[in-house]
Amino acid sequence: MNYDMNYDNNYDEINECENEEKDEYNNVKEKINENENKTDKVTDNVLYRLSLNPNKGGLQNVDKDKVNKIIYEVSKGSAFFKNAKEREKIHTERIKEMKKKYIELKKRTLDYEKQKIENLMKKMENERDLSQYIVHIDMSKSMISTANYEERKYGVRSAMPGYIALKLCKDLILVPPRHKKYHEVSLEIRKVISSYDPNYCPASVDEVFLNITNFLEKNPLYTPSKVTEEIRQKIFEKTKLTASAGIAPNLMLAKICSDMNKPNGQTELKNDANEVEKFVKLLPIGKVSGIGKVTERTLNELGIKTCGELKENMIYIRELFKPATYQFLLNVSLGIGKTIINNKWERKSISVERTFSNISDEQELYNKLLDISFKLAQDVEKENLKGKSVTLKLKTSGFEILTRCLTISKFIHKQEDIYKVGKKILDSCIEENPNQSYRLMGLRLSSFLDSKKNISLDKFVKIIDNKNTVDILAQKKEYECPVCYKVIRVDYLNEFEKHVNNCLNNVEDIKQSEFIENKKYNKKFKLNDKESDYKQIIKNDKIDNTTSEDYYHKGKQRLNNKSNNQIKHDVSSTSSKLICPICKSSIFCSTNEELNRHIDICLNNDIIKNYET
């Protein structure tokens, strides 16, 4: 009996252990299934990133599933696919956090915020400009790094890797680019367009925006549709190329319309508030230029697929997105865009980049940097610009993009200087990842010199650099003070300016002997006591179209014809004679403020700038 009881107890324990093992197995299996599901979801999302965009002109009737399957089979396992997968995981986590916040916002009462946004929307709609007729012309046969419409039927699209395109279309013909020909044809098209709007704005080599409002006012028998048809016909006669077009009250809507009837067609959206509202309400958000696949998927996860749904959820968009993105999406939801075509803008930067096979060898990377810096220097010279911020862009073999920027204290434009700063950045990247290979490199020069603004103090001081290179290569910058002539080591220019100000406040202690010992500054600026009077002479000279050099020699000649007795100084008996630390002239002043004013004039004098050595 005892035996049986023990046996039963043991049997129960065995059953319990087996049940626990089964439960543990089931839990592990569930976790594996969850991970597999997560992996499948991530893979699906990556496929969504890589898949065709059906909103693009010429791709609407393509067998999307078939094309996407080929893209997946060709891409899977590649470094690009792995990188896309990692980015998708990060994006998925962001969406999860955003959805949590979205659900919490839905539970809250936001009557005040809703009323505020509704009032803002009404105001924006009342101020909507419907007086302009904007046309967007898009060449139907793309001319550069893209696919024509026959190829698009197979799923081939712009910026697609060649090996994928060849898988989709076995009879694909890859034609080398002819940039010179593209430029010539582009000029022909622009000649046609300029006769309708001389202030047109090219969006790319095969796209252009123009405003035909003035043309319609001068030609009342024309309609917007008729004008656009005439433009497309003239382009075809000149180039034998067809064009698609969109006509709308603003640039954003005109671009959307031009994509709706491709190839060789046009779409017009009437300048009517009700028509615009109907059009925008059902418009898929992916059709809007500026909303890419990442933003589209994010909005889709929130249940937003059309611009009408976007408008209904603006109260939540305001809380979920950054202010700039919120403002952009608000304009999109209302169909409001720019109505003024601006073809003049101030260049903020110039850049050059190149893609190549994977490179990890340092010397090869330096050679690439040298080639890119040479091309960048050529472009900078053409624009007659100088910059002080250099940015290096690198793309690793795993498609990770790295950017590093270095800002120096002097404006540069020469190839050797751009290369030295770029090499400094590249060296730090190589030091961080010694064996890393790269497939793309780019250089950008920005923070350009503005000739209209006053030149800062560093223009007038000497930077100590024995190696004759840009000063960023040193850990600290060394400046020579123009007052006390000491070499000052500082991290930032404002520290040096403080030192100069202190010297100027103690300028009474500067002795005449210091001036004699530092005659090199007289020689540097080519100024003396007589020339301080000569500056007054050329200041009153009213001859136009004369260079600073002409002024300099003319002033010298007039001074030589004068006797020293004619040069008089009207000073009071209380004034003291001091030496200017910049031009080394003898000046009479009774206060430090008068001396400081004189020094300010010297620092900003055009003659010093032109004759600095």
Secondary structure, DSSP 8 states (H G I E B T S, - for coil): -HHHHHHHHHHHHHHHHHHHHHHHHHHHHHHHHHHHHHHHHHHHHHHHHHS--TTSTT-TTS-HHHHHHHHHHHHTTSHHHHHHHHHHHHHHHHHHHHHHHHHHHHHS--HHHHHHHHHHHHHHHHT---S--EEEEEESS--SSS--HHHHTTT--TT--HHHHHHH-TT-------HHHHHHHHHHHHHHHHTT-TT-EEEETTEEEEE-HHHHHH-TT--HHHHHHHHHHHHHHHHS--EEEEEESSHHHHHHHHTSS-SS-EEE--S-HHHHHHHHHT-BGGGSTT--HHHHHHHHHTT--BHHHHHHTHHHHHHHS-HHHHHHHHHHHHT----S--------EEEEEEEEEEE--HHHHHHHHHHHHHHHHHHHHHHT--EEEEEEEEEETT--EEEEEEEEEEEE-SHHHHHHHHHHHHHHHHHHSTT--EEEEEEEEEEE--TTS---GGGSSEE--TT-S-GGGSSSEEEE-TTT--EEEESSHHHHHHHHHHHHHTGGG--HHHHHHTTHHHHHHT--HHHHHHHHHHHS---SS--HHHHHHHHHHHHHHS-GGG------TT-EEEE-TTT--EEEESSHHHHHHHHHHHHT-HHHHHH--
